[in-house]
């Protein structure tokens, strides 16, 4: 992959096992300052029931990969069970 310049935020899908297998290589190629794992919610549950993690989501695995591979960038894990305030 050609160098794209400075990457501040990489929003990377990690819900599926194959996405997690590619995580280390993708982060190394992009060299982002921040990594935001995405696609962790269950899209098949009605929105009015609140947030529910997808059945294949595995954030402990994302944390293990990041630690084992000593990946660059700060990992952002949002708390989906509390209200957010944007300022």
Secondary structure, 3 states (H helix, E strand, C coil): CCCCCCCCEEEEECCCHHHHHHHHHHHHHHCCCEEEEECCECCCCCHHHCCCECCCCCHHHHHHHHHHHCCCCEEECCCCCCCCCCC
